[in-house]
Every structure is written in C-alpha cells, then in structure tokens.
Amino acid sequence: MAEDPRPITDLLRRLGQGDREGLDELVGLLYTTLRRMCRSHLAKLPTESLTPTALLHELYLDLADRFPDLANRQKFFAYAHKAIAHLAVSSLRKEKAKKRGGDLRQVSLEGVEIADLREGPEIVMVLEVLARVEEQDPELAEIVKLRVFDGLSERATAEEVGISRKRVQKQWAAARSLLAHLLGAERRTKDGAL
C-alpha cells in the first residue's frame, strides 16, 4: 500500500512558512528514509568519523536554518539528496584537511568507468564536477546521481525522473562523456597544466 502523500505535502508547506514544529514532524515522519539516504551516501565515502545519524542531524540543521520552500515530495527529496551529498563531502574535506594537509590523490580516467568513481577519495572531484553540471542541466545531473550514487537501473531512473527509458539511455551516454571530459579538465587544472 502506497504512503499517503498529503501529510508530507502539508508539512512541506508548513516548512516553507518557517514552522519549526512542521519541520520536526516532517523529519520524524521521514526519519528512516532520510537516514537510509545518509547511510547510502556515506557508504561511498572514505570516512570513519561521520555516521548516518550525525549526517541526518546536519541535514536537519540545514533545513532549520533555511526553511526552504519545497512544494512537493519530489522537490523535498531532491533537496535532501543534494544537501546530504554536500554535507557529506564538506565533512570529508574537513576530515582530510586535518590529516597532513588533506592529501587527496588525483585520478586518471583512462580505463576507469564513471561508476567506479563513486568510492574513494576521487568522489570529491566527481561531486564538484557534478555540481557544475547541475547548474547547466539539472535533469542530466539527477540521472547521474541516481545511476552512479543510488545504483538505480535505467528503468528505475526513468520512473524516478519521470522520463522515458530511451531518454535516460541517451542522457546517460551524454553524461558519461561530459563527466569524463570535465573530470579530465579538473585533473589538469589541479595538476597545474591549464
């Protein structure tokens, strides 16, 4: 049986109006789902100090500081997904900065699949490039997040984004090419070649 979206929609409306109790109820109602999202993001990062619960608490504080106006579940989860990724990467950066200057290693894309980049220190570079892509093409960035970070199939991605499977295939091919190009440029910049 599908969950009734009306209470969530009402709570999102209240959140947009700055209602702290609405925020508390919303996070309480979606706690398990949000914690699972946090755990999924952290599983792909080389961090030992940040826990899913701590990341969820950071998300709560982010929501409480901003009280974003999110009209529906889809916008809320897109916001949460982006905020969790940003908070997790920020935490990783701080953690790495404490360890001998944060010695993140550079990654060569030769022979490496984009899906292989979702683990290890190179995740920071991937997320930085993905943030730039998202500014230009939010749909393309969402497809990459769902395919790479959430491990969704083409069919599941199409259903989640609300587009055809064929469009997902076309966008996925374009995304892989674009990310390979941008990650290569990012690497050359960090190496001082540009």
SERO-4910 file (N, C-alpha, C, O; in steps of 0.05 Angstrom, whole numbers):
BEGIN
 pado doro    nc1    nc2    nc3   cac1   cac2   cac3    cc1    cc2    cc3    oc1    oc2    oc3
  Met    A     17    -23      0      0      0      0     18     25      0     36     27     16
  Ala    A     12     44    -18     28     68    -21     23     87      3      0     88     13
  Glu    A     43    102     10     41    121     32     25    145     23     28    154      0
  Asp    A      7    155     39     -9    178     33      8    203     33     20    210     53
  Pro    A     11    216     10     29    240      8     18    265     20     33    284     24
  Arg    A     -8    266     27    -20    290     38     -7    301     63     -1    325     65
  Pro    A     -1    284     83     12    295    107     39    307    101     46    328    112
  Ile    A     54    294     83     80    304     76     78    331     62     93    350     67
  Thr    A     59    333     43     54    358     28     47    380     48     57    403     45
  Asp    A     30    375     67     22    395     86     46    403    103     50    427    109
  Leu    A     62    384    111     86    390    127    106    406    111    120    424    122
  Leu    A    109    400     85    127    416     68    117    445     66    133    463     66
  Arg    A     91    448     64     80    475     63     87    490     89     95    513     88
  Arg    A     83    477    111     90    489    137    119    495    139    127    515    151
  Leu    A    136    477    129    165    482    129    172    507    114    188    524    124
  Gly    A    160    510     91    165    534     75    156    560     88    166    582     82
  Gln    A    138    558    108    129    581    123    145    585    148    140    603    164
  Gly    A    166    569    152    184    572    175    173    559    200    182    567    222
  Asp    A    155    540    198    143    527    221    162    505    232    165    484    219
  Arg    A    175    510    254    194    491    266    181    465    273    192    444    270
  Glu    A    156    466    284    142    441    291    136    425    266    137    400    267
  Gly    A    130    438    244    126    424    218    151    410    209    150    388    199
  Leu    A    174    423    213    199    411    207    204    386    224    212    365    214
  Asp    A    199    389    250    203    366    268    185    343    260    194    320    260
  Glu    A    160    348    254    142    327    246    151    314    219    150    290    216
  Leu    A    159    331    200    168    321    174    192    302    177    192    280    167
  Val    A    212    311    192    236    295    196    229    269    211    239    248    205
  Gly    A    212    272    231    203    248    246    189    228    228    193    204    230
  Leu    A    171    238    210    156    221    192    175    207    172    170    184    165
  Leu    A    195    221    163    213    211    142    240    202    153    259    198    137
  Tyr    A    243    200    179    269    194    192    283    170    180    306    171    172
  Thr    A    268    148    178    281    123    168    290    126    139    312    117    132
  Thr    A    274    138    122    281    142     94    305    161     92    324    155     77
  Leu    A    305    183    107    327    202    106    353    189    117    375    194    106
  Arg    A    351    174    138    374    161    149    386    140    129    410    138    127
  Arg    A    368    127    115    377    108     95    392    123     72    412    113     62
  Met    A    382    146     64    396    162     44    423    170     54    443    169     39
  Cys    A    425    178     79    451    186     91    470    162     91    494    165     84
  Arg    A    460    139    100    477    115    101    487    108     72    510    100     69
  Ser    A    470    111     52    478    105     25    500    123     15    519    114      3
  His    A    498    149     22    519    168     14    545    162     28    567    162     16
  Leu    A    544    156     54    568    152     70    582    125     62    606    123     65
  Ala    A    566    106     52    578     81     45    598     84     21    615     67     17
  Lys    A    595    105      7    612    110    -17    635    129    -11    652    135    -29
  Leu    A    637    139     14    658    157     21    678    145     40    671    128     57
  Pro    A    703    152     37    724    141     55    725    156     82    744    170     87
  Thr    A    704    154     97    703    168    123    696    149    145    680    130    141
  Glu    A    709    153    167    703    136    190    691    152    213    680    140    232
  Ser    A    692    178    211    683    195    233    654    204    231    642    210    251
  Leu    A    643    204    207    615    213    203    596    189    202    601    170    187
  Thr    A    575    191    218    555    169    219    530    178    204    525    202    201
  Pro    A    513    159    195    488    167    183    471    185    201    458    204    191
  Thr    A    470    179    227    454    195    245    465    223    247    450    243    247
  Ala    A    491    226    249    504    253    250    498    268    224    492    292    225
  Leu    A    500    255    202    494    268    176    465    277    175    459    298    165
  Leu    A    447    260    184    418    267    185    414    291    203    397    308    197
  His    A    428    293    225    425    316    243    435    341    229    424    363    233
  Glu    A    457    338    213    467    361    198    446    370    177    442    394    173
  Leu    A    432    351    165    411    357    146    388    372    161    378    392    150
  Tyr    A    381    363    184    360    377    200    368    406    205    352    424    202
  Leu    A    393    410    213    402    437    219    402    454    194    395    478    195
  Asp    A    409    442    171    408    456    146    379    465    140    374    488    132
  Leu    A    360    447    143    332    453    138    322    474    158    307    492    150
  Ala    A    331    472    183    322    492    203    334    519    198    321    540    204
  Asp    A    358    521    187    370    547    180    357    560    156    354    584    155
  Arg    A    349    544    137    340    555    111    310    555    108    299    573     95
  Phe    A    296    536    120    267    533    117    260    536     87    245    554     80
  Pro    A    271    518     70    266    521     41    237    516     35    223    501     48
  Asp    A    228    530     14    200    526      4    200    504    -17    207    508    -40
  Leu    A    193    480     -8    193    456    -24    164    447    -28    151    438     -9
  Ala    A    154    450    -53    125    446    -58    115    418    -56     92    413    -51
  Asn    A    133    398    -60    123    370    -61    146    351    -52    169    359    -48
  Arg    A    138    326    -50    157    305    -42    181    304    -60    204    302    -50
  Gln    A    177    305    -86    199    303   -105    219    325   -100    244    320   -100
  Lys    A    210    350    -97    228    372    -92    242    369    -65    266    375    -62
  Phe    A    227    359    -45    240    355    -19    262    335    -20    284    339    -10
  Phe    A    257    312    -33    277    291    -34    301    299    -52    324    292    -47
  Ala    A    295    315    -73    317    325    -90    335    344    -73    359    343    -74
  Tyr    A    322    362    -57    336    380    -39    352    364    -18    376    369    -14
  Ala    A    339    344     -6    352    328     14    376    313      3    398    312     15
  His    A    373    302    -21    394    287    -35    418    305    -39    441    298    -33
  Lys    A    413    329    -49    435    348    -55    448    357    -29    472    359    -27
  Ala    A    431    364     -9    442    373     17    459    352     30    480    358     41
  Ile    A    449    327     30    464    305     42    491    301     29    512    299     42
  Ala    A    491    302      2    516    299    -13    535    322     -6    559    317     -1
  His    A    525    346     -5    542    369      1    553    368     29    576    372     34
  Leu    A    535    361     48    544    359     76    565    337     80    584    340     95
  Ala    A    560    314     67    579    292     70    606    299     58    627    293     70
  Val    A    606    312     35    632    320     22    646    341     38    670    341     41
  Ser    A    631    360     49    643    381     66    656    368     91    678    376     99
  Ser    A    643    349    102    654    335    125    679    320    117    699    320    132
  Leu    A    679    307     94    702    292     85    725    312     80    748    305     87
  Arg    A    720    335     68    741    354     64    754    363     90    778    365     92
  Lys    A    737    369    110    747    377    136    764    355    148    785    360    160
  Glu    A    754    330    146    769    307    156    796    304    143    816    300    156
  Lys    A    796    307    116    821    304    101    840    327    107    865    323    108
  Ala    A    830    351    111    847    374    117    861    371    143    883    381    146
  Lys    A    850    356    161    863    351    187    886    331    185    904    330    202
  Lys    A    885    315    164    905    294    161    927    303    142    924    299    118
  Arg    A    948    314    153    971    321    137    965    337    111    975    331     90
  Gly    A    947    356    114    941    373     91    920    362     72    917    374     51
  Gly    A    907    341     79    886    331     62    896    321     35    888    332     14
  Asp    A    913    302     36    926    293     11    908    275     -6    912    251     -8
  Leu    A    888    288    -19    871    273    -38    888    266    -63    902    284    -74
  Arg    A    887    242    -72    902    235    -95    886    241   -121    862    241   -121
  Gln    A    901    247   -142    889    253   -168    881    226   -182    894    206   -177
  Val    A    862    227   -199    852    203   -212    854    206   -242    846    226   -253
  Ser    A    864    186   -255    864    185   -284    839    170   -293    831    150   -281
  Leu    A    826    181   -314    802    168   -324    807    147   -345    789    134   -354
  Glu    A    832    143   -352    838    123   -372    832     95   -361    843     86   -341
  Gly    A    813     82   -375    805     55   -367    787     53   -342    782     32   -332
  Val    A    778     76   -333    761     76   -309    732     83   -317    728    102   -331
  Glu    A    714     68   -307    686     73   -312    676     94   -292    686     94   -269
  Ile    A    657    110   -300    646    131   -282    635    117   -257    639    128   -235
  Ala    A    622     94   -259    611     81   -236    632     73   -216    626     71   -192
  Asp    A    657     69   -225    679     62   -207    688     86   -190    702     83   -170
  Leu    A    679    110   -198    688    134   -184    671    141   -160    676    161   -146
  Arg    A    651    125   -154    633    131   -131    645    123   -105    632    126    -84
  Glu    A    668    112   -105    681    104    -80    709    116    -78    721    121    -99
  Gly    A    718    121    -54    745    131    -50    747    161    -51    727    175    -55
  Pro    A    771    171    -49    776    200    -48    768    215    -73    761    238    -72
  Glu    A    767    201    -96    760    215   -121    731    224   -121    723    239   -139
  Ile    A    715    215   -102    687    223   -101    685    253    -98    666    265   -108
  Val    A    704    266    -84    703    295    -80    704    308   -108    688    326   -113
  Met    A    723    300   -125    726    312   -151    701    307   -168    691    325   -182
  Val    A    690    283   -166    665    276   -182    642    294   -173    628    305   -190
  Leu    A    639    298   -147    617    314   -137    620    344   -144    601    358   -149
  Glu    A    645    353   -144    650    381   -152    642    385   -181    629    405   -188
  Val    A    650    367   -198    644    369   -226    613    366   -230    601    380   -246
  Leu    A    601    347   -216    572    343   -218    557    368   -210    536    374   -221
  Ala    A    567    383   -190    553    408   -182    554    428   -205    534    442   -209
  Arg    A    575    429   -220    577    447   -243    557    438   -265    544    454   -277
  Val    A    555    412   -269    537    401   -289    508    408   -281    492    415   -298
  Glu    A    502    406   -256    475    410   -246    466    439   -251    442    444   -256
  Glu    A    484    458   -251    477    486   -257    468    489   -286    450    505   -292
  Gln    A    480    473   -303    473    475   -332    450    457   -340    433    465   -356
  Asp    A    449    433   -328    429    413   -337    420    396   -313    432    375   -308
  Pro    A    401    406   -297    392    392   -273    383    363   -278    388    345   -262
  Glu    A    369    359   -301    359    331   -307    383    312   -311    383    290   -301
  Leu    A    403    321   -326    427    305   -331    441    298   -304    449    275   -300
  Ala    A    443    318   -287    456    314   -261    440    294   -244    452    277   -231
  Glu    A    414    296   -245    397    278   -229    400    249   -239    401    231   -223
  Ile    A    402    246   -265    405    219   -277    432    207   -267    434    184   -260
  Val    A    453    224   -267    479    214   -258    478    206   -229    488    185   -221
  Lys    A    465    223   -212    463    216   -184    449    190   -179    457    173   -164
  Leu    A    426    187   -193    410    163   -189    425    138   -200    424    117   -187
  Arg    A    439    140   -222    452    117   -234    478    111   -218    483     88   -211
  Val    A    494    131   -213    520    127   -200    519    123   -170    529    103   -159
  Phe    A    505    141   -157    506    141   -128    484    124   -115    489    111    -95
  Asp    A    461    123   -128    440    106   -117    438     79   -130    424     61   -121
  Gly    A    453     75   -152    455     49   -165    429     40   -179    425     16   -182
  Leu    A    413     59   -187    387     52   -200    392     43   -228    410     51   -242
  Ser    A    375     25   -237    375     16   -265    364     37   -283    354     58   -274
  Glu    A    367     34   -309    356     53   -328    325     56   -324    315     78   -324
  Arg    A    312     33   -321    283     33   -317    275     48   -292    257     65   -292
  Ala    A    289     42   -269    282     55   -244    289     85   -245    274    102   -234
  Thr    A    310     92   -259    317    121   -262    296    135   -278    288    157   -271
  Ala    A    287    122   -300    266    134   -316    241    139   -300    228    160   -302
  Glu    A    233    120   -283    210    123   -267    213    145   -246    195    161   -242
  Glu    A    237    147   -234    242    167   -213    242    195   -225    231    213   -212
  Val    A    254    198   -248    256    225   -260    231    232   -275    224    256   -279
  Gly    A    216    212   -284    191    217   -299    195    221   -329    181    237   -341
  Ile    A    215    207   -340    221    208   -368    222    180   -379    221    160   -364
  Ser    A    225    178   -406    226    151   -418    253    138   -413    273    151   -408
  Arg    A    253    112   -415    278     97   -412    298    104   -434    322    105   -429
  Lys    A    287    108   -458    304    115   -481    318    142   -475    342    146   -482
  Arg    A    304    161   -463    316    187   -457    337    183   -435    358    197   -436
  Val    A    332    166   -416    353    160   -396    378    149   -409    400    158   -402
  Gln    A    374    131   -428    398    119   -442    413    140   -456    438    141   -455
  Lys    A    399    158   -470    412    179   -485    426    199   -467    449    206   -471
  Gln    A    413    207   -445    424    226   -426    448    213   -411    468    226   -406
  Trp    A    446    187   -405    467    173   -391    492    172   -408    515    176   -398
  Ala    A    489    167   -434    512    166   -452    525    194   -453    550    197   -452
  Ala    A    508    215   -455    519    242   -456    532    249   -430    553    262   -429
  Ala    A    521    241   -407    532    247   -381    559    234   -377    578    247   -367
  Arg    A    562    209   -386    588    196   -383    610    210   -399    632    214   -389
  Ser    A    603    218   -423    622    232   -439    629    260   -427    652    267   -426
  Leu    A    609    274   -419    613    301   -407    629    299   -381    648    314   -377
  Leu    A    622    280   -364    637    277   -339    666    269   -344    684    280   -330
  Ala    A    671    252   -363    698    244   -369    714    268   -378    737    272   -370
  His    A    702    285   -395    715    309   -405    720    329   -382    743    338   -379
  Leu    A    700    334   -366    703    354   -344    722    344   -322    737    359   -311
  Leu    A    721    318   -316    739    307   -296    768    309   -306    786    313   -290
  Gly    A    771    304   -332    798    307   -343    808    335   -341    831    340   -335
  Ala    A    791    354   -347    798    383   -345    804    390   -316    822    405   -310
  Glu    A    787    380   -298    791    386   -269    818    375   -260    833    388   -245
  Arg    A    825    351   -269    851    339   -262    874    356   -273    894    360   -258
  Arg    A    872    365   -298    893    381   -309    896    407   -294    918    417   -290
  Thr    A    874    419   -286    874    444   -270    889    440   -244    905    456   -236
  Lys    A    882    418   -230    894    413   -204    924    406   -207    940    411   -189
  Asp    A    931    394   -230    959    388   -235    975    412   -244   1000    411   -246
  Gly    A    961    434   -250    974    459   -259    980    460   -289    994    477   -298
  Ala    A    968    441   -304    973    441   -333    957    462   -348    964    469   -370
  Leu    A    935    472   -336    919    492   -350    925    520   -340    913    540   -350
***
